Amino acid sequence: MAEIRLTNTLTRTKEVFTPIDPKNVRMYVCGPTVYDRAHLGNARPVVVFDVLYRLLRHVHGAEHVTYVRNFTDVDDKINARAARDGRDIRAITDETIGWYHEDMDALGTLRPDVEPRATEHIGQMIAMIEGLVAAGHAYEAEGHVLFAVESYAGYGRLSGRSVEDMIAGARVEVAPYKRNPMDFVLWKPSTEDLPGWESPWGRGRPGWHIECSAMAKELLGESFDIHGGGNDLMFPHHENEIAQSCCAAPGAGFARVWLHNEMLQVEGKKMSKSLGNFFTVRDLLDRGVPGEVIRFVFLGTHYRKPMDWTERKAGEAEAVLRKWRGMVSGVEAGAVPEAVLAAVADDLNTAGAVAEMHRLAAEGDVAGLKAAGAFLGLLTEEIGAWAEGPAVDLSGLEAELAAAREAAMASKDFSRVDEMKAALVAAGVEVRMSKAGVELIPGPGFDPAKLEGVSE
């Protein structure tokens, strides 16, 4: 059995992963708030924890792994969207969940074993809050119920910051009814125009953090193996989850291992609407970028490092995948190569696993290449429709452009070179020219029809 090692955010060390019960390995990952399409950054943890899910299933057996990822379907952003569009909240959340499944399926990710909706577990949330109030870890104030941060000595352990530092560095909701600025909402009142449920504190709705604690306890127990998400959730969401869960079940420990992936950038910059580099997974898919290409680009960077999405990486990924798909077509997959398994088992080193796939391709081990791809969610039939049909061979144009450049160097007339480059770029081809020669790489949105007439 392969030894899995994971970097535990809680201990800040890479540890050998030993499940509480090898016959019942349990993982919880924070899912989306369902009011709009998932942007590209939202997709990174989906792919990261899909790889971990595949690894756990490979090592322990699919029947011995339970993966839970929730849908937050009660939230102020959802309420605002419903008011803006004049639509029913349930219609919006159902539609958005459908979009989410469609887009994540396109990336070749397996669906979790359980995908609970917050609105289906309100009773469990109320029960947990009641227990926290009874134990002195929470208090009621002006229709709200708040968790008393000072009642939990371990608060801040996950993020490694003191309460004072967190107050100074965080945007906390200032409210006169809070005993401590860091106290967070477990339950809040709802007006008649907002979703609400009856509770001991009046009609209201849950705070964000209590959702995951209640659903994890209900579906995985008071103690389970792995809790994951993006590092933007480390504080305050995961910090608050730990506090309320450990206080609700003293001694249970909640999640043993915490994993956090780093954030995503676009062309070296933080993705934001103000920079004009914000886009959804659906935007890319509709532009003709295959989901498998998106997945391959993601796998090329270790999950604990910032990932930079670039058009160049997408173009290179598409070229590599086309080549590999041609190699493994009609081939029976072998066993997952040990080097690939070892790389993924070593703290999800997907970049190392991809490097091993390049080696397998270079050595002509197509059975191993196909098995490695399937293990990583690549080269499968389910997401391979985009690559059907023969790949476009650009070697002739590369040679022609190289010859044109050589002639231009002698004549000092670069008009033909510029003309060819412009036509290639217009067709969605990246043109690279160096002392080593000319390289043409089809990029996202490549249209081979536009290459007609480029060659003399």
N, C-alpha and C positions, 0 to 999 in steps of 0.2 A: 504494500500500500504506500502510495506517494506521501511524503511528509509535507504538509502544507505549513507555510510560515507567513504570517500576516503582521503588518505594522499596526499595533493597537494604539489609537490616539490617546486612550486613557492612561496607558503606561509609558507612551512614547518610546516603545521598543518593538523590535521585530520578534515575534514569539511563535513557537511551534503551536499550531492550532490543534487543541484537543477538545472535541465536543463534549458537552455534558453527558450526552447519550449518543454514541455513534449510530444507533438505530433510529435516532430522531433528531437530526441536525436541523436547527431552526434559525432563520434569518429574517429580520425585519428591515425594510428600507422605506424611507419617507417618500411618498409619491406626490403627484401634482395637486395643486388647487385648480379645480376644473371650471375655468371661465373663459379660456381662450386656447388657441393653438400652442403647442409646446415649441419654445424656441430652441436653437441649436444647443445652447448651454444646458437646457433641461435634459437633453438627450444623453449627455455624457455619463451621468451616474447610472442611467438605464443600461447603457452598454457595459460599463464597468462591473456592475453587480450581476449582469447577465453572464459575464465571463466567470465570476466567482460561483454563481449558481451552477453553471456547466461543470466547473471543476469539482464542486462538492458532490454533484450527482455522479461524476465519473469515479471519484474516489470511494464514496460511501454507498452508491446505488441510488437511482432516481426515487425509489420507493421509501428511502430513509431521509429525504430532505424536504423541508417545508419552507417555502419562500413566500413571505407576505409583503405586499406593497399596497399602501392605502390610497384612497381618493378622498381628498378634502372637498366635500360638497356642501359645506356650510361655512360661509366666509363673507366678510364685508365687500370684497371685490366682486364676488358673485352677485351679491345683493345690488351693488351699483350697476353691474352689467344688465341685470334684469330690469332695473328702473330705467336705465338709458334706452333699452331696446323695447320695453313694454312687453316682455315675454315672461312666461312662467319659469321659475327657478329650476324646477325639475327638468323642463325641456332643455334648458341651457346646459345643465350638468350632464344629462344623458347624451346630448349631441357632442359635447366636448370630450366625454369619455370615449365615444365612438371614434372621434378624430384621433385621440391619443393612441388607441389600440391600432388604428390603421397606420399611423406614422411610425410607431415603434415596431410594428410587425415588419414594415418595409426595411428596417435596419437589421432584420434577422434576429431580433431578441425573442426569447421564450417568454411567454406570459407566466407570471408568478402562479403559485398554487392557489393562493387566496388574494383577492383584491377587495378588501372591505371598504364600504362607504361610511364616512363619519356619521351620516344621518341614521344609519342602521344600528348604531351603538350608543345612542344617547343615554339609554338606561344604565349601561356600564359606566359611562362618564359620571353620571349623577351619583351612582353608588360609590365610586372612587372618591369623589369630592366630599361626600358625606363622611367617609372614613377619615379623610384628612382633617376635616373640621373637628371631628370627635377627638382626634389625637392631638389637637392643638397646633397642627401644621398649616392650617388655613383659617380664615376668618371672614365673616360677612360684614359688608360696609356699603350702605346706600344701594342696596339691591345687587351688589356685586359680591362674588366670593373670590378672595385673593389668597395666593400661597404666600406664607410668611418665610421669606428667604433665610432670615436669621435663625429659623428653627432647624435648618439642615446644615450641619458643620462642614459637609463636603462640597458645598456650593462653590463652583469655580474650578474644581479639579480637572474637568475635561478640557476646558479652554486654557487652563494654566494661569488664570488671572484672579486677583483678589476682588472682593466685592467693590472695594473703593475704586480700583482701576476700571471695573466694568461700568460703574456709575459715571466715571469721568469720560469713558470712551464710547459709551452707547447712548443712543437716543431713547431715553426711557419716557414712558407716558407719565407726565406730571398730573397727579390727581390728589385732591385734598384728603380723600378717604384712605389713601395708602399709609400704612405705618412706616414703610421703608420704600424709598424710590424704586428699588429693584423688585419689590413684590409684584407678582404677575397674576393676570386674571385667569381664573378657572371657570367662572360663570358670569355672564353679564345679562342685564335685562333687555328684553325685546319689546319694541313698540308694536302696535297692531299691524303695521304695514311690513314688518320684518318676520322672518321665520322664528318660531319660538316653541318651546316645550314647557310643560308644567314641571315645577321642581319645588323642593322645600323652601326655596328663596324667591319664589314667584316665577312667572312666565319669563323665559329667557333662552339663551343659547350658550353653547360652550365656548371657552377660549380656545385658541389654536393648539396650545401645547398638550392639553389634557387628552386630546383625540388619540394621539399615537400611543400614549401610555395605556389608555383603556383598551384600545384595540389589540395592542401587543400582548397585554395580560390575558385578554379573552381568548386569543387565537394561538399564542405560543407559551403562555404560562408566566409566572412571576419571575422566572429565570430562564434565559435562553442564550443562544450562542453569539450571534452577530447582529449588530445594528449599524446601518450604513446610511450615507447620504453625502451631499456636497458639503465642502467645508464652510460654506456660507450658513449652514444650519447648525454648526457647532455651538455657536452662541447667538441668540439665546435659546433656540428651540431644543437642541439636544441637552444642553445644560439643565434646562427646566424639566425636560422629560426625566432625567436621572433623579433630580431632586424630588419630584412628586411621586415617582414610582418607588424609589427606595424608602420614602417615608410612608407610602401606602402599604408596603410589604417589607418591614424591617428584617434585615438579614438575608433577603432573597437575592439581592445583588443586581436585579434587572439584567441588562445585557453585559456579557463578559468581555466581548471584543467590539471596539468601535472603529469603523473604517470611514475615512473621508477622502473624497476625490478633490483635486484642485480644480480651479475654474478654467473657463475657455476664453480664448482671445480670437480675434479675427484680424488677420494680416498684421499681427504684432500689437494690436490695440484692444482694450477692453470693449466688448460688444455693448453698444448703446444706441438708442434711437437718435440721439443728438449728433452722433458721428456718422450716421447713415449706414452703419455696418451691422444693424440688427436684423436678423431674419429667422424665420421659423424653419423647422424641418420640412414642412410642406412647401415652403418657398423654394428650397433646394430641390426637392423631388419634382416640383412642377417645372423647374428650370432644366430638368433633364439630368440632374446629378443622381445616379443610382444610390439606393439605400446601402448597398454593399460597399460602395466607394466611401460613403460617410463613415461606415463602421470601420473600414480598413484604416482610414486616416486617424480615427480615434485610437485604434489599437497600436498605432505607431508611437504613442507617447505614454510613458508610465503614468498610472492614475494619480500618483502623488506629485506630479509635476504639472505646471500650467500647460495647457494644450493650445497650440496656435493653428487655427484653421486658415489655410491659404488656398487660393485657386491653383497654385502650382502643385501643392500636395495632392489636391483632388485629381488633377490631370495625371500625375505620376501614378496614383493609386489605380485609376481606371486602366492605364496602360499595363500595369503589372497584373491586375486581375484578369484582363483579357488574355494575356499571355498564359497565365496559369490555368485559366479555364480551358484554353485550347490544349494544354498539356494533359490535363486530367480527364478530358472528355472520354467517356466509355471505359474508364479504368475503374477497377474494383479497389476500394479503399483498404489499406492495410491497418495495422495497429497504430495508435497514436504514438509517434516517435518519442522516445524517452526524453530527449533534449527539449522538445516542445513542452511536454508535460512538466518537466523540472522547472522550466522558465516560468510557466504560469503558476506553479505551486510555490515559487519563491516570490511571495508578495505580489502576485498578479503581474509579473513582468511580461506584459504582452509585447512590448517592443523587442524584447529578447526572443520571444516566440516567433515573431514575424521575421526576425533575422535568421532564425533557424529554418523558416519556410523558404527564404531566399537560397539558403545553402542546399536544401533538399531539391529545389528546382534546378540549381546549377549542377548538381550531381546526378540529375535525372531520376531521382527517386519519386516517381509520380504517385505511387501507391501511398507512400508516407506523406507526400504533399497533400493529397486529397484527404487523408485521415486528419492531418494537422488542421486543415481548413475547416473540416466539419466540427472539430473540437472547439475551434474559435468562432464558429458561426459564419464561416466563409465558404465559398465554392460550393454551396448547396443548391439544389434544384429550386428550392422554395423562393430564393431571392435572385435567381440567375437569369430571369427572362430578359433583362436589359442587355445581356451579352450575346443573345441569340443571333445567329448569322455570322458570316466571316468578318473578322476584324479588318480594318482598313490598313493596308500596307503603305506607309509613307516613306519607305526607304528610297524609292525612285525619286521623289521630290527632294529628299535630303541630298542625294547625289547631284541632282540638277542645281539646287541652290548653292551647294559647295563649289560646283564648277563655275556658276555665275559669279560667285564672290571672288574666286581665283582670277577670272577674266577681268573683273572690275578692278582688282588690285593692280593689274598691269595697265589697264586703259584709263584708270581714274574716273570711269563712268559707272556710277553705282545705281543708275536708274532701274536696270532690270532687277537688281537685288532688292531695291526698295519696293518695286512693284510686286515681286513675289512675296516678300515679307508682309506687305499690307493685305494681300489676298489671303494668305495663310492665317493671319490674325483674325481677319473678318470671318473666317470659317471656324474659328474657335481653336486654333492650333497655337501652342506656345513655341516660339522660335528661339532656339539657343545656338549662338555661334561663338566659338572660341578657337584657340589655336589647335585644339584637339579635333575640331571639325564642326559639323552642323548636326543638330539634334532637333527633331520635330516631335512634340508631345501633344496629343489630343487633350483638350481641357473640357471642363463641364460645358455642355451646350454645343459640343463639336458637331458640325453639320458637314458631312463629306460631300453633299451635293454642291456646296459652295466652292469645292476645289476644282470643279470643271473649268477648264480654260486656264488654269494656273500654269500648267506645263506647256511648253512650246511644241 
